[in-house]
Amino acid sequence: MPLAFYVDHFSPYIGPHWGKIGIRYYGLAYMLGFLAAAGMFFRYAKAGRSRLPAPLIADFMVWIALGTMIGGRLGYMLLYSPGDLLHDPLTLFTVWDGGMASHGGMIGVTVAIAWFARRHHLPFLHLGDLVVSAAPIGLFFGRIANFINGELWGKPSVVPWAMLFPNAPDGGRLPRHPSQLYEAGLEGLLLFLYLQLRFWKSDVVRRQPGRLAGEFFVVYAIVRIFCERFREPDEGISLILGLSRGTFYSLIVFLVGLFLIAWTGARRRPAA
């Protein structure tokens, strides 16, 4: 057992701030994620592996950003905190108090992709494959921001790498798993590397549109459920069928992924 544990005492703000007004690392994480995705889409277009024209990428990113932000916020309020929304609907707009749900963001992005595909007569499943291939890098930055904010801490533990989180209900007295870093590594880096290998080293995006999205959902669900074993359930948020909300919603994502994989397999295009 270590003699001392690292204390997560980062400021959530970059530089000076006035009350809750200032530049947050969480906002920077979103910006870096969107910029990285845009850069990857331009690279795909240049390599001839994308049906999204380069002149439309900026417009596409605006709608992806809106889908992420609106879906993430609405998802958190509806999936994790519906009572607060019913009690005071204006809490939907108090984004400075935190509260974004990755599962809600997925729904919001799906709606944005569907709208954009219909408007520009582009294949919906192909656009979905492009987005999921870049999404994990945004998840990585987001989880690092969670760690810096000292939120979404893990369960108490005495492993050598456990940390103290002053924002936890115990005031930072109990060492805990740095579950945000586990999620950054698995939901972010590991999933990103896997999807990039599939995108560049196979012909799956051309021959089976939607297959990569299905694989993303399945692998994301698996690693998220694994990480939930080390993450403290959100305080005041009830379980569903004895499962944390993150685990329960990830099971639904897993089933959606399996359906996509099976459906795209049945519609597989023959090799040229």
Rosetta silent file (secondary structure, phi, psi, omega in degrees, C-alpha in Angstrom):
SEQUENCE: MPLAFYVDHFSPYIGPHWGKIGIRYYGLAYMLGFLAAAGMFFRYAKAGRSRLPAPLIADFMVWIALGTMIGGRLGYMLLYSPGDLLHDPLTLFTVWDGGMASHGGMIGVTVAIAWFARRHHLPFLHLGDLVVSAAPIGLFFGRIANFINGELWGKPSVVPWAMLFPNAPDGGRLPRHPSQLYEAGLEGLLLFLYLQLRFWKSDVVRRQPGRLAGEFFVVYAIVRIFCERFREPDEGISLILGLSRGTFYSLIVFLVGLFLIAWTGARRRPAA
SCORE:     score description
SCORE:     0.000 S_00000001
   1 L     0.000  129.486 -177.781    0.000    0.000    0.000 S_00000001
   2 L   -66.871  154.075  178.725    1.510    3.395   -0.975 S_00000001
   3 L   -71.759  -26.645 -179.683    2.385    5.911    1.740 S_00000001
   4 L  -149.760  151.731  179.261    0.452    8.647   -0.050 S_00000001
   5 L  -111.111  146.662  177.336   -2.053    8.913   -2.883 S_00000001
   6 E   -65.134  139.038  179.909   -2.083   11.446   -5.677 S_00000001
   7 E  -105.630  125.281  177.099   -4.694   14.177   -5.149 S_00000001
   8 L   -80.514   98.139 -177.521   -6.740   15.376   -8.130 S_00000001
   9 L  -126.100   30.867  177.705   -6.696   19.123   -7.476 S_00000001
  10 L   -68.769  151.262  170.752   -6.710   20.550  -10.995 S_00000001
  11 L   -85.026  137.989  178.429   -8.732   23.656  -11.725 S_00000001
  12 L   -73.202   -5.928 -176.452  -11.468   23.053  -14.327 S_00000001
  13 E  -105.403  147.240  173.206  -10.649   26.471  -15.823 S_00000001
  14 L   -94.412  107.730 -179.308   -7.867   27.492  -18.176 S_00000001
  15 L    79.202 -160.828 -176.627   -6.448   30.675  -16.717 S_00000001
  16 L   -68.200  155.160  176.436   -8.486   33.231  -14.761 S_00000001
  17 L  -149.712  159.818 -178.487  -12.224   32.940  -14.274 S_00000001
  18 E  -122.042  101.905 -173.970  -14.988   34.926  -12.646 S_00000001
  19 L    65.080 -122.359  177.692  -17.286   32.717  -10.633 S_00000001
  20 L   -99.502   13.632 -179.825  -18.481   30.060  -13.064 S_00000001
  21 E  -103.670  121.183  179.887  -17.562   32.163  -16.083 S_00000001
  22 L   169.102  176.419  179.295  -14.318   31.259  -17.800 S_00000001
  23 L   -86.991  120.189 -176.936  -12.685   28.959  -20.325 S_00000001
  24 E  -101.059  150.662  174.542  -13.006   25.362  -19.158 S_00000001
  25 H   -61.745  -30.773 -179.772  -10.952   22.346  -20.101 S_00000001
  26 H   -63.782  -42.185  176.595  -14.237   20.583  -20.840 S_00000001
  27 H   -65.480  -38.965  177.441  -15.031   23.109  -23.556 S_00000001
  28 H   -62.518  -37.778  179.273  -11.493   22.782  -24.905 S_00000001
  29 H   -61.272  -44.208  178.252  -11.955   18.998  -25.045 S_00000001
  30 H   -62.107  -44.793 -178.124  -15.034   19.370  -27.238 S_00000001
  31 H   -61.770  -44.697  179.728  -13.249   21.832  -29.517 S_00000001
  32 H   -64.089  -38.774  178.871  -10.213   19.561  -29.925 S_00000001
  33 H   -62.993  -43.939 -179.893  -12.459   16.582  -30.632 S_00000001
  34 H   -68.420  -39.314  178.753  -14.357   18.421  -33.374 S_00000001
  35 H   -65.301  -41.137  178.975  -11.165   19.803  -34.916 S_00000001
  36 H   -63.781  -41.755  179.448   -9.561   16.359  -34.930 S_00000001
  37 H   -63.451  -44.217  179.254  -12.650   14.849  -36.588 S_00000001
  38 H   -60.639  -42.884  178.518  -12.710   17.569  -39.262 S_00000001
  39 H   -61.652  -38.717  179.027   -9.036   16.975  -39.999 S_00000001
  40 H   -68.485  -38.178  179.468   -9.648   13.257  -40.371 S_00000001
  41 H   -64.742  -38.417  176.361  -12.606   13.829  -42.723 S_00000001
  42 H   -64.718  -38.652  178.810  -10.419   16.003  -44.962 S_00000001
  43 H   -65.468  -41.638  178.413   -7.795   13.260  -44.951 S_00000001
  44 H   -60.012  -44.923 -178.348  -10.399   10.645  -45.899 S_00000001
  45 H   -62.879  -42.393 -179.248  -11.623   12.822  -48.771 S_00000001
  46 H   -64.859  -33.771 -179.013   -8.083   13.402  -50.039 S_00000001
  47 L   -83.303   -2.789  179.192   -7.380    9.654  -49.938 S_00000001
  48 L    75.021   23.109 -177.961  -10.548    8.900  -51.918 S_00000001
  49 L  -109.674   14.072 -177.926  -12.096    6.858  -49.091 S_00000001
  50 L  -135.540  143.146  175.269  -15.003    9.177  -48.344 S_00000001
  51 L   -98.395    6.829  174.608  -18.179   10.149  -50.183 S_00000001
  52 L   -89.605  109.943 -177.902  -18.434   13.334  -48.106 S_00000001
  53 L   -61.129  142.002 -179.226  -17.141   16.127  -50.398 S_00000001
  54 H   -54.749  -39.635  179.814  -14.448   18.302  -48.852 S_00000001
  55 H   -63.947  -17.661 -178.715  -16.475   21.541  -49.386 S_00000001
  56 H   -96.216   -4.367 -174.438  -19.270   20.111  -47.207 S_00000001
  57 H   -63.511  -43.525 -179.006  -17.086   19.048  -44.271 S_00000001
  58 H   -61.299  -43.861  178.511  -17.309   22.366  -42.396 S_00000001
  59 H   -63.370  -41.952  178.990  -21.108   22.381  -42.707 S_00000001
  60 H   -60.309  -42.287 -178.320  -21.226   18.745  -41.626 S_00000001
  61 H   -66.194  -33.267  177.083  -19.135   19.489  -38.542 S_00000001
  62 H   -60.306  -44.864 -178.451  -21.498   22.274  -37.480 S_00000001
  63 H   -71.972  -33.647  175.437  -24.402   19.817  -37.436 S_00000001
  64 H   -65.538  -41.334  178.228  -22.349   17.133  -35.709 S_00000001
  65 H   -63.012  -44.274  178.635  -21.386   19.645  -33.026 S_00000001
  66 H   -63.085  -43.320  179.148  -25.012   20.679  -32.548 S_00000001
  67 H   -61.973  -40.444  179.547  -26.127   17.053  -32.385 S_00000001
  68 H   -64.629  -49.402 -174.925  -23.448   16.262  -29.816 S_00000001
  69 H   -69.239  -48.922 -178.167  -24.181   19.243  -27.574 S_00000001
  70 H   -68.598  -45.041  179.229  -27.978   19.179  -27.752 S_00000001
  71 H   -64.487  -41.340  179.647  -28.196   15.394  -27.616 S_00000001
  72 H   -62.843  -42.231 -179.420  -25.671   15.167  -24.800 S_00000001
  73 H   -72.220  -48.480  178.444  -27.485   17.720  -22.662 S_00000001
  74 H   -61.607  -39.214  179.845  -31.000   16.463  -23.382 S_00000001
  75 H   -61.923  -41.699  179.501  -29.793   12.902  -22.892 S_00000001
  76 H   -63.774  -45.352 -176.916  -28.388   13.694  -19.464 S_00000001
  77 H   -67.190  -38.453 -176.702  -31.565   15.415  -18.325 S_00000001
  78 H   -82.813  -37.207 -174.964  -33.885   12.707  -19.680 S_00000001
  79 H   -89.618  -29.758 -174.315  -31.787    9.618  -18.947 S_00000001
  80 L  -116.166  -26.752 -174.106  -30.108   10.602  -15.693 S_00000001
  81 L  -140.981   51.458 -177.964  -32.015   13.504  -14.167 S_00000001
  82 H   -64.367  -30.616  179.587  -35.633   13.593  -15.412 S_00000001
  83 H   -62.305  -42.488  178.536  -36.900   14.705  -11.998 S_00000001
  84 H   -63.240  -38.827 -179.124  -34.839   17.904  -12.115 S_00000001
  85 H   -66.820  -39.965  178.988  -36.102   18.640  -15.611 S_00000001
  86 H   -69.629  -38.076 -178.990  -39.732   18.199  -14.557 S_00000001
  87 H   -69.400  -41.171 -178.777  -39.238   20.264  -11.406 S_00000001
  88 L  -146.764   91.368 -177.358  -37.447   23.109  -13.188 S_00000001
  89 H   -55.892  -23.501 -178.855  -37.264   22.895  -17.018 S_00000001
  90 H   -69.057  -14.885  177.173  -34.804   25.806  -17.063 S_00000001
  91 H   -63.637  -17.720  176.359  -32.122   23.505  -15.627 S_00000001
  92 H   -57.812  -29.389 -174.308  -31.772   22.259  -19.194 S_00000001
  93 H   -98.952   -2.388 -179.531  -29.879   25.467  -19.951 S_00000001
  94 L   -85.924   61.869 -174.963  -27.635   25.578  -16.852 S_00000001
  95 H   -66.611  -20.397 -179.505  -24.794   23.886  -18.717 S_00000001
  96 H   -69.044  -16.478  176.982  -22.197   25.551  -16.467 S_00000001
  97 H   -87.942    2.461  178.521  -23.279   23.159  -13.705 S_00000001
  98 L    84.549  175.022  177.537  -22.271   20.190  -15.882 S_00000001
  99 L   115.271   82.758  174.949  -24.308   17.261  -17.092 S_00000001
 100 L  -133.158  141.291 -178.764  -23.705   15.664  -20.481 S_00000001
 101 L  -116.869  126.624 -179.240  -24.486   12.065  -21.419 S_00000001
 102 H   -63.856  -36.144  178.651  -22.467   10.201  -24.046 S_00000001
 103 H   -65.767  -39.010  175.387  -25.461    7.995  -24.865 S_00000001
 104 H   -65.702  -37.334  177.038  -27.597   11.082  -25.455 S_00000001
 105 H   -61.712  -37.200  177.803  -24.833   12.523  -27.608 S_00000001
 106 H   -62.017  -42.236  178.797  -24.934    9.402  -29.772 S_00000001
 107 H   -64.892  -44.475  179.782  -28.652    9.874  -30.356 S_00000001
 108 H   -61.723  -42.065  178.986  -28.189   13.555  -31.141 S_00000001
 109 H   -66.319  -39.112  178.361  -25.391   12.858  -33.618 S_00000001
 110 H   -60.545  -43.243  177.685  -27.472   10.136  -35.299 S_00000001
 111 H   -62.984  -43.334 -179.502  -30.308   12.618  -35.825 S_00000001
 112 H   -63.315  -41.835  178.569  -27.857   15.221  -37.174 S_00000001
 113 H   -62.560  -44.735 -179.283  -26.339   12.691  -39.605 S_00000001
 114 H   -60.865  -42.859 -179.850  -29.789   11.643  -40.828 S_00000001
 115 H   -65.229  -45.492 -178.194  -30.808   15.260  -41.437 S_00000001
 116 H   -65.154  -42.923 -179.742  -27.550   16.118  -43.224 S_00000001
 117 H   -61.135  -42.100 -179.686  -27.666   12.959  -45.362 S_00000001
 118 H   -67.364  -41.169 -177.291  -31.221   13.725  -46.462 S_00000001
 119 H   -66.460  -39.167 -174.838  -30.480   17.354  -47.221 S_00000001
 120 H  -105.628    8.851  176.830  -27.383   16.657  -49.326 S_00000001
 121 L    56.267   48.897  178.202  -28.451   13.291  -50.782 S_00000001
 122 L  -114.183  152.772 -178.669  -25.579   11.419  -49.155 S_00000001
 123 L   -68.860  121.321 -176.893  -25.655    7.823  -47.823 S_00000001
 124 H   -58.601  -48.065 -176.552  -26.631    7.876  -44.149 S_00000001
 125 H   -65.784  -35.881  178.174  -24.759    4.712  -43.161 S_00000001
 126 H   -64.956  -44.322  177.568  -21.568    5.844  -44.874 S_00000001
 127 H   -61.755  -38.441  177.537  -21.635    9.150  -43.005 S_00000001
 128 H   -61.317  -40.605  177.358  -22.227    7.215  -39.795 S_00000001
 129 H   -62.156  -41.261  178.765  -19.126    5.119  -40.458 S_00000001
 130 H   -61.611  -44.295 -176.511  -17.065    8.261  -40.982 S_00000001
 131 H   -65.982  -45.992 -177.493  -18.274    9.789  -37.726 S_00000001
 132 H   -67.095  -27.327  179.090  -17.682    6.735  -35.539 S_00000001
 133 H   -66.160  -23.981 -179.118  -14.164    6.343  -36.940 S_00000001
 134 H  -104.834  -18.567 -173.599  -13.322    9.753  -35.483 S_00000001
 135 H   -57.455  -39.468 -175.877  -15.592    9.808  -32.411 S_00000001
 136 H   -59.770  -28.672  179.264  -13.234    8.001  -29.980 S_00000001
 137 H   -67.912  -33.448  174.053  -10.678   10.802  -30.106 S_00000001
 138 H   -68.498  -38.375  176.502  -13.399   13.146  -28.850 S_00000001
 139 H   -62.587  -38.041  178.477  -14.300   10.627  -26.140 S_00000001
 140 H   -60.676  -51.750 -179.810  -10.636   10.563  -25.134 S_00000001
 141 H   -61.400  -38.640 -179.656  -10.432   14.335  -24.717 S_00000001
 142 H   -63.571  -41.955  179.446  -13.760   14.358  -22.878 S_00000001
 143 H   -69.370  -34.620  174.997  -12.640   11.769  -20.318 S_00000001
 144 H   -63.452  -39.474  177.008   -9.378   13.633  -19.742 S_00000001
 145 H   -64.571  -38.476  175.364  -11.494   16.731  -19.055 S_00000001
 146 H   -58.483  -41.157  179.589  -13.602   14.686  -16.604 S_00000001
 147 H   -65.687  -45.117  179.205  -10.382   13.788  -14.791 S_00000001
 148 H   -61.918  -38.318  179.092   -9.195   17.392  -14.698 S_00000001
 149 H   -72.110  -13.359 -177.831  -12.605   18.457  -13.379 S_00000001
 150 L    67.479   37.880 -177.998  -12.353   15.821  -10.640 S_00000001
 151 L  -122.768  168.136 -179.882  -15.761   14.382  -11.568 S_00000001
 152 L    54.120   43.414 -177.974  -17.129   10.911  -12.400 S_00000001
 153 L   -67.988  167.473 -178.135  -14.640    9.440   -9.943 S_00000001
 154 E   -90.529 -178.055  178.559  -14.167    5.744   -9.360 S_00000001
 155 L   -76.321  156.333  178.016  -15.050    3.423   -6.514 S_00000001
 156 E   -56.597  139.732 -178.642  -12.883    3.332   -3.364 S_00000001
 157 L  -160.242  158.461  175.544   -9.733    1.276   -3.836 S_00000001
 158 L  -119.276   23.747  174.225   -6.212    0.891   -2.446 S_00000001
 159 L   -61.632  153.225 -174.759   -4.500   -0.082   -5.707 S_00000001
 160 L   -56.855  -27.446 -178.333   -1.122    1.676   -6.010 S_00000001
 161 L   -96.082    9.296  178.043   -2.459    4.087   -8.639 S_00000001
 162 L   -61.798  155.437 -176.345   -5.597    5.063   -6.684 S_00000001
 163 E  -133.880  161.454  176.416   -6.190    8.805   -6.252 S_00000001
 164 E  -100.893  130.167 -179.452   -7.971   11.188   -3.930 S_00000001
 165 L  -117.043  103.563 -176.678  -10.808   13.258   -5.398 S_00000001
 166 L   -58.635  -23.745 -178.628  -11.742   16.233   -3.181 S_00000001
 167 L   -81.918   -7.947  179.472  -15.087   16.641   -4.999 S_00000001
 168 L   -67.065  159.499 -178.032  -16.215   13.138   -4.019 S_00000001
 169 L   -56.398  -28.569 -179.598  -18.893   12.818   -1.297 S_00000001
 170 L   -83.501    2.205  178.814  -16.241   11.772    1.243 S_00000001
 171 L    74.000   16.427  177.951  -14.312   14.990    0.584 S_00000001
 172 L    89.037   17.779 -179.961  -11.303   13.169   -0.786 S_00000001
 173 L   -82.442  -29.653 -177.862  -10.607   11.004    2.264 S_00000001
 174 L  -100.501  129.710  174.017  -10.936    7.685    0.439 S_00000001
 175 E   -67.878  144.426 -174.426   -8.559    6.730   -2.397 S_00000001
 176 E  -136.551  160.283  172.748  -10.449    5.791   -5.541 S_00000001
 177 L   -64.051  134.094  171.383   -9.955    4.295   -8.979 S_00000001
 178 L   -78.623   68.877 -171.638   -9.146    7.003  -11.562 S_00000001
 179 H   -62.587  -25.462  177.483  -11.946    5.583  -13.693 S_00000001
 180 H   -61.515  -36.819  179.851  -11.915    8.612  -15.996 S_00000001
 181 H   -73.713  -33.686  174.232   -8.437    7.571  -17.150 S_00000001
 182 H   -59.862  -45.050 -178.660   -9.556    3.970  -17.667 S_00000001
 183 H   -67.972  -37.734  177.838  -12.339    5.280  -19.909 S_00000001
 184 H   -60.767  -40.042 -178.624   -9.969    7.630  -21.731 S_00000001
 185 H   -73.510  -39.267 -174.734   -7.705    4.696  -22.539 S_00000001
 186 H   -90.665  -53.255  178.696  -10.400    2.192  -23.517 S_00000001
 187 H   -68.066  -28.971 -176.522  -13.300    4.273  -24.902 S_00000001
 188 H   -94.910  -80.543 -170.632  -10.819    6.678  -26.424 S_00000001
 189 H   -66.061  -48.611 -177.719   -7.407    5.402  -27.499 S_00000001
 190 H   -61.712  -47.465 -179.225   -8.096    1.671  -27.798 S_00000001
 191 H   -65.578  -37.188  178.204  -11.361    2.137  -29.699 S_00000001
 192 H   -62.185  -47.276 -179.823   -9.771    4.810  -31.900 S_00000001
 193 H   -62.743  -41.841  179.922   -6.887    2.538  -32.901 S_00000001
 194 H   -61.865  -48.380 -176.769   -9.237   -0.357  -33.625 S_00000001
 195 H   -68.847  -34.237  177.662  -11.548    1.696  -35.836 S_00000001
 196 H   -67.732  -38.662  175.905   -8.685    3.345  -37.689 S_00000001
 197 H   -63.059  -43.219  178.972   -7.178   -0.042  -38.471 S_00000001
 198 H   -64.678  -38.800 -177.183  -10.544   -1.255  -39.755 S_00000001
 199 H   -67.874  -44.778 -172.779  -11.041    1.920  -41.791 S_00000001
 200 H   -91.964  -28.197 -173.809   -7.645    1.934  -43.506 S_00000001
 201 H   -99.722    2.688  178.145   -6.715   -1.760  -43.618 S_00000001
 202 L  -138.349  173.510  179.125  -10.021   -3.158  -44.880 S_00000001
 203 L  -107.033   23.782 -172.690  -12.693   -2.356  -47.437 S_00000001
 204 H   -63.640  -35.298 -177.336  -15.506   -2.536  -44.898 S_00000001
 205 H   -67.250  -34.617 -179.966  -16.653    1.084  -45.338 S_00000001
 206 H   -81.496  -42.382 -172.652  -17.203    0.603  -49.086 S_00000001
 207 H   -86.686  -26.376 -178.019  -18.555   -2.952  -49.091 S_00000001
 208 L  -135.778   69.149  179.917  -20.616   -2.907  -45.879 S_00000001
 209 L   -55.326  129.808 -178.935  -21.835    0.627  -45.066 S_00000001
 210 L    99.791  -18.612 -179.302  -22.913    0.732  -41.439 S_00000001
 211 H   -64.282  -43.623 -178.907  -20.769   -2.217  -40.366 S_00000001
 212 H   -63.555  -37.990  176.552  -18.103    0.034  -38.823 S_00000001
 213 H   -62.709  -41.772  177.377  -20.782    1.891  -36.885 S_00000001
 214 H   -61.071  -42.280  178.970  -22.083   -1.430  -35.595 S_00000001
 215 H   -65.248  -38.731  176.932  -18.608   -2.451  -34.481 S_00000001
 216 H   -58.479  -49.100 -178.533  -18.179    0.906  -32.761 S_00000001
 217 H   -60.617  -43.301 -178.289  -21.393    0.417  -30.784 S_00000001
 218 H   -65.286  -50.630 -176.994  -20.472   -3.128  -29.759 S_00000001
 219 H   -67.865  -40.931  177.267  -16.889   -2.373  -28.687 S_00000001
 220 H   -58.219  -46.252 -178.611  -17.874    0.901  -27.012 S_00000001
 221 H   -60.723  -42.166 -178.579  -20.579   -0.885  -25.023 S_00000001
 222 H   -62.908  -49.268 -176.877  -18.177   -3.616  -23.913 S_00000001
 223 H   -71.337  -32.379  177.825  -15.459   -1.256  -22.693 S_00000001
 224 H   -66.946  -43.221  178.283  -17.993    1.111  -21.114 S_00000001
 225 H   -63.492  -39.558  176.304  -19.617   -1.735  -19.176 S_00000001
 226 H   -60.752  -46.580 -178.552  -16.147   -2.894  -18.086 S_00000001
 227 H   -67.309  -28.449  178.506  -15.237    0.599  -16.896 S_00000001
 228 H   -62.819  -22.374  177.696  -18.542    0.920  -15.032 S_00000001
 229 L   -64.412  -25.795 -177.141  -17.250   -1.803  -12.684 S_00000001
 230 L  -105.459   -4.899 -174.480  -14.702    0.706  -11.371 S_00000001
 231 E   -98.660  134.815  177.327  -16.832    3.865  -11.542 S_00000001
 232 L   -67.923  128.220  177.766  -18.867    5.147   -8.626 S_00000001
 233 L   -58.639  145.823 -179.441  -22.573    5.262   -9.575 S_00000001
 234 L   -58.033  130.116 -176.822  -23.888    8.809   -9.899 S_00000001
 235 L   -63.731  132.535  176.701  -25.058   10.035   -6.512 S_00000001
 236 L    80.758    1.443 -179.709  -28.824   10.266   -6.165 S_00000001
 237 L  -108.403  119.945 -173.444  -29.470    8.432   -9.469 S_00000001
 238 L   -70.275  158.429  176.307  -31.276    5.131   -9.054 S_00000001
 239 L   -81.151  162.671  175.014  -30.218    1.856  -10.628 S_00000001
 240 E  -120.680  116.248 -178.004  -32.187    0.112  -13.391 S_00000001
 241 L    55.270   34.542  179.551  -32.702   -3.635  -12.850 S_00000001
 242 L    79.171    4.842 -178.812  -29.810   -3.500  -10.414 S_00000001
 243 E  -110.017  149.408  172.876  -27.499   -1.984  -13.033 S_00000001
 244 L   -64.116  156.170 -179.338  -25.955    1.466  -13.176 S_00000001
 245 H   -58.972  -41.226  179.972  -27.513    3.741  -15.760 S_00000001
 246 H   -60.028  -41.444  178.968  -24.299    3.675  -17.785 S_00000001
 247 H   -67.692  -45.583 -177.822  -24.314   -0.123  -17.875 S_00000001
 248 H   -61.651  -48.263 -179.155  -28.017   -0.391  -18.707 S_00000001
 249 H   -67.488  -30.666  177.876  -27.882    2.115  -21.566 S_00000001
 250 H   -69.201  -30.915  175.391  -24.690    0.501  -22.863 S_00000001
 251 H   -62.930  -38.501  176.823  -26.497   -2.840  -23.104 S_00000001
 252 H   -65.184  -42.758  177.771  -28.993   -1.162  -25.441 S_00000001
 253 H   -60.415  -40.432  179.031  -26.105    0.266  -27.478 S_00000001
 254 H   -60.103  -44.739 -179.979  -24.595   -3.235  -27.645 S_00000001
 255 H   -66.120  -38.484  176.487  -27.821   -4.691  -29.055 S_00000001
 256 H   -62.034  -41.823  178.463  -28.066   -1.892  -31.626 S_00000001
 257 H   -63.178  -43.477  177.863  -24.498   -2.666  -32.692 S_00000001
 258 H   -61.033  -40.940  178.658  -25.211   -6.365  -33.054 S_00000001
 259 H   -61.874  -44.848 -179.820  -28.266   -5.575  -35.177 S_00000001
 260 H   -61.948  -42.763 -179.587  -26.239   -3.294  -37.459 S_00000001
 261 H   -62.972  -45.578  179.873  -23.515   -5.902  -37.886 S_00000001
 262 H   -65.743  -42.705 -177.415  -26.017   -8.636  -38.739 S_00000001
 263 H   -67.055  -44.294  179.434  -28.052   -6.391  -41.057 S_00000001
 264 H   -69.152  -30.667  176.617  -25.050   -5.041  -42.961 S_00000001
 265 H   -64.117  -36.634  179.611  -23.648   -8.556  -43.254 S_00000001
 266 H   -71.918  -22.032 -177.886  -26.813   -9.663  -45.011 S_00000001
 267 L  -106.925   17.563 -175.483  -26.524   -6.699  -47.420 S_00000001
 268 L   -57.786  132.339  177.915  -22.789   -7.042  -48.069 S_00000001
 269 L   -79.953  140.337  178.862  -21.690   -5.847  -51.481 S_00000001
 270 L   -66.462  151.821  177.968  -19.621   -8.321  -53.542 S_00000001
 271 L   -64.754  143.929 -178.429  -15.956   -7.566  -54.081 S_00000001
 272 L   -71.446    0.000    0.000  -15.202   -5.691  -57.299 S_00000001
